[in-house]
Amino acid sequence: MTGPTSDLQETDPTQLGGYRLHGRLQTSSLGVVYLGRDSTGAEVEVAVLNAGAGIDPGARQRFVDTVEEGADVLSARTRGRAPLWVAVERREEGPGAGDYLRRAGQGGPVVDSGPVVMPHWSGESVGAVRWPFWGGGRGSGAGAGPGNWWLVLALAVLLLVLLLSITLLFWWMLQFPPPEEMGGADAESSPSPGEGQSQEPETPSHSPTPGEGEGWGDRPEDNL
C-alpha cells in the first residue's frame, strides 16, 4: 500500500508516456515512484529507475526482466538511453510500482570473504533521476526540467557579437581606397624630372678658322 504523496521537485518529469505526473509516492536509492493519471483521469503509479541503477547492467537487466514478466503492467519503457520506467494501476493494497524497483536491486551487496561490496548506485541521492535538458529523451514524454538554455542563449549572443564585429570591420575598411589607387594618384601628381622646363635647342659654338675676321693687310706678309 502506498503512502501520501509529496510535491514534484524541479528535476522531476511532469509527463511520462501517456501519464501526467502529480507527485511522489516513494523514493529510494534505485529511483522514484510517482503518482500519475492517464487520459481518463484514472490514477496510476509510475516507477522510474534512476541514473545510477540504470547504468548498472545487473540492476537494469533485472528491472527489464521484472517488467516483462509483470502481469499488471499498463505501459513501460525498457529500452533506450532515457530512464526506464513502468506504470501500473494504483491500488490501496499490494506492492505497487515500487516492487519493480525493489526487485531490480535484489542483486544486493556482494559478500566475498571480506568487506561487503555495495553496488555503485547505492550511494545515489534518494530519488535522483537525471533527465536530459531537452526533455527526458526521445519518446519518453518527460517534461523538460531546468535546462541549460542559458548556455545556448550565451552562445547565440556571442555569435551575434562576433558577426556584428566582422561586419563593422569590413565596412570600416571600405572607407579607404586600395593601395594601387593611392600609388597611381601620387604618380600623377609628381612631375617627372625636367617637366615644366622649356627645352631650348643649344646653339653650337662657332670657332673661327685661322684668318677669319682679319682684314687684308693686317698680316705683315700681305704688305710685302
C-alpha positions as CSV (number, residue, x, y, z in Angstrom):
1,M,0.0,0.0,0.0
2,T,1.4,3.4,-0.9
3,G,1.7,6.4,1.4
4,P,0.8,10.0,0.9
5,T,2.3,12.0,-2.0
6,S,4.8,14.8,-1.9
7,D,5.2,17.6,-4.4
8,L,7.3,17.1,-7.5
9,Q,10.8,18.5,-7.4
10,E,12.3,20.7,-10.1
11,T,14.2,17.8,-11.6
12,D,11.2,15.6,-11.8
13,P,9.4,15.0,-15.1
14,T,5.8,16.0,-15.5
15,Q,4.8,13.6,-18.2
16,L,5.8,10.0,-19.0
17,G,4.3,8.3,-21.9
18,G,0.5,8.9,-21.7
19,Y,0.6,9.7,-17.9
20,R,0.6,13.1,-16.3
21,L,2.6,13.1,-13.0
22,H,1.3,14.9,-10.0
23,G,3.6,14.0,-7.1
24,R,6.0,11.5,-5.4
25,L,4.8,8.4,-3.6
26,Q,8.1,6.7,-2.8
27,T,11.8,7.4,-3.1
28,S,14.8,5.0,-2.8
29,S,18.4,4.6,-3.9
30,L,17.0,2.9,-7.1
31,G,14.5,5.5,-8.2
32,V,11.2,7.2,-7.6
33,V,7.6,6.1,-7.7
34,Y,5.3,8.9,-8.9
35,L,1.6,9.3,-8.7
36,G,0.1,9.9,-12.2
37,R,-3.1,10.0,-14.1
38,D,-3.9,8.6,-17.6
39,S,-6.1,10.3,-20.2
40,T,-9.3,9.2,-18.5
41,G,-8.2,10.5,-15.1
42,A,-7.6,7.1,-13.5
43,E,-4.7,7.1,-11.0
44,V,-1.5,5.1,-11.8
45,E,1.8,4.5,-10.2
46,V,4.9,5.1,-12.3
47,A,8.3,3.7,-11.1
48,V,11.4,5.3,-12.6
49,L,14.8,3.7,-12.4
50,N,17.4,6.4,-11.6
51,A,20.6,7.2,-13.4
52,G,22.9,5.2,-11.1
53,A,21.0,2.0,-11.1
54,G,20.2,2.5,-14.8
55,I,23.9,2.2,-15.8
56,D,24.4,-0.9,-13.6
57,P,24.0,-3.8,-16.1
58,G,22.7,-6.2,-13.4
59,A,20.1,-3.8,-11.9
60,R,19.0,-2.6,-15.3
61,Q,18.5,-6.2,-16.6
62,R,16.6,-7.2,-13.5
63,F,14.3,-4.3,-13.9
64,V,13.7,-5.1,-17.5
65,D,13.1,-8.8,-16.8
66,T,10.7,-7.9,-13.9
67,V,8.7,-5.6,-16.1
68,E,8.4,-8.1,-18.9
69,E,7.2,-10.7,-16.5
70,G,4.7,-8.4,-14.8
71,A,1.1,-9.1,-15.3
72,D,-0.2,-5.8,-14.0
73,V,2.0,-3.6,-16.3
74,L,0.0,-0.9,-18.1
75,S,2.9,0.6,-20.0
76,A,6.7,0.7,-19.7
77,R,9.9,1.9,-21.2
78,T,12.6,-0.8,-21.2
79,R,14.9,0.3,-24.0
80,G,16.8,3.4,-25.0
81,R,19.1,5.9,-23.2
82,A,16.3,7.7,-21.4
83,P,15.5,6.5,-17.8
84,L,13.5,3.3,-17.7
85,W,10.0,3.3,-16.2
86,V,7.0,1.2,-15.6
87,A,3.3,2.2,-14.9
88,V,0.8,0.1,-13.1
89,E,-2.7,0.7,-11.8
90,R,-2.8,2.3,-8.4
91,R,-4.2,0.0,-5.7
92,E,-4.7,0.6,-2.0
93,E,-3.4,-2.9,-1.3
94,G,-0.4,-4.7,-2.8
95,P,3.2,-3.9,-3.6
96,G,2.5,-1.4,-6.4
97,A,5.1,0.0,-8.8
98,G,7.7,0.3,-6.1
99,D,8.1,-3.5,-6.1
100,Y,9.7,-3.3,-9.6
101,L,12.4,-1.1,-8.2
102,R,12.9,-3.3,-5.1
103,R,13.3,-6.4,-7.3
104,A,15.8,-4.6,-9.6
105,G,18.0,-4.2,-6.6
106,Q,17.8,-7.7,-5.3
107,G,21.3,-8.4,-6.6
108,G,22.1,-6.9,-3.3
109,P,25.5,-6.4,-1.7
110,V,28.2,-8.9,-2.7
111,V,29.9,-10.6,0.2
112,D,33.1,-12.4,-0.6
113,S,35.0,-13.5,2.5
114,G,35.7,-9.9,3.3
115,P,34.1,-6.5,3.3
116,V,30.7,-6.0,1.9
117,V,30.8,-4.6,-1.6
118,M,27.8,-2.4,-2.3
119,P,26.5,-1.6,-5.9
120,H,27.8,1.8,-7.0
121,W,24.3,3.2,-7.3
122,S,23.6,2.5,-3.6
123,G,25.3,5.9,-2.8
124,E,23.0,7.8,-5.1
125,S,20.9,10.6,-3.7
126,V,17.5,9.3,-2.8
127,G,15.2,9.5,-5.8
128,A,17.8,11.1,-8.1
129,V,16.5,10.8,-11.6
130,R,18.7,12.8,-14.0
131,W,16.8,13.9,-17.1
132,P,18.4,15.4,-20.2
133,F,17.8,19.1,-20.5
134,W,15.9,18.6,-23.8
135,G,13.0,16.9,-22.0
136,G,13.8,13.4,-21.0
137,G,15.0,11.7,-24.2
138,R,13.2,10.7,-27.3
139,G,9.9,9.0,-26.8
140,S,9.9,9.3,-23.1
141,G,7.3,12.1,-22.9
142,A,9.1,13.5,-19.9
143,G,8.6,17.2,-19.1
144,A,11.5,19.5,-19.5
145,G,13.3,20.3,-16.3
146,P,15.5,23.3,-15.6
147,G,17.6,23.1,-18.7
148,N,20.7,24.7,-19.9
149,W,19.0,27.2,-22.1
150,W,21.1,30.0,-20.5
151,L,24.2,28.4,-22.1
152,V,22.5,28.2,-25.5
153,L,21.5,31.9,-25.2
154,A,25.0,32.9,-24.2
155,L,26.5,31.2,-27.3
156,A,23.9,32.8,-29.5
157,V,24.7,36.3,-28.2
158,L,28.5,35.6,-28.6
159,L,28.0,34.6,-32.2
160,L,25.8,37.7,-32.8
161,V,28.5,40.0,-31.4
162,L,31.2,38.3,-33.5
163,L,29.2,38.7,-36.7
164,L,28.5,42.3,-35.9
165,S,32.2,43.0,-35.3
166,I,33.2,41.4,-38.6
167,T,30.5,43.5,-40.4
168,L,31.7,46.7,-38.8
169,L,35.4,45.9,-39.6
170,F,34.5,45.2,-43.2
171,W,32.5,48.5,-43.5
172,W,35.4,50.5,-42.0
173,M,37.9,49.0,-44.4
174,L,35.7,50.1,-47.3
175,Q,36.3,53.7,-46.4
176,F,39.9,53.6,-47.6
177,P,40.9,53.3,-51.3
178,P,43.0,50.3,-52.4
179,P,46.8,50.8,-52.2
180,E,47.2,50.7,-56.0
181,E,44.8,53.6,-56.4
182,M,46.8,55.6,-53.9
183,G,50.0,54.9,-55.7
184,G,48.6,56.0,-59.0
185,A,47.4,59.3,-57.7
186,D,50.8,60.1,-56.3
187,A,52.4,59.2,-59.5
188,E,50.2,61.6,-61.5
189,S,50.7,64.5,-59.1
190,S,54.5,64.2,-59.0
191,P,56.1,65.8,-62.1
192,S,58.8,63.9,-63.9
193,P,62.3,65.3,-63.9
194,G,62.5,68.3,-66.2
195,E,58.8,68.5,-66.6
196,G,57.6,72.1,-66.9
197,Q,61.0,73.4,-68.0
198,S,61.4,74.8,-71.5
199,Q,63.9,72.9,-73.6
200,E,65.7,75.3,-76.0
201,P,68.0,73.9,-78.6
202,E,71.6,74.5,-77.8
203,T,73.4,76.7,-80.4
204,P,76.8,75.1,-81.2
205,S,79.7,77.4,-80.6
206,H,81.5,78.5,-83.8
207,S,85.2,78.6,-83.7
208,P,86.6,80.9,-86.4
209,T,89.1,79.4,-88.8
210,P,92.5,80.9,-89.0
211,G,92.4,84.2,-90.7
212,E,88.6,84.6,-90.4
213,G,87.8,88.1,-89.2
214,E,91.1,89.6,-90.0
215,G,91.3,92.3,-92.7
216,W,93.6,92.3,-95.7
217,G,96.8,93.9,-94.9
218,D,96.7,93.2,-91.3
219,R,99.2,90.5,-91.7
220,P,102.9,91.5,-92.2
221,E,103.3,89.2,-95.2
222,D,100.5,90.9,-97.1
223,N,102.4,94.2,-97.2
224,L,105.5,92.6,-98.9
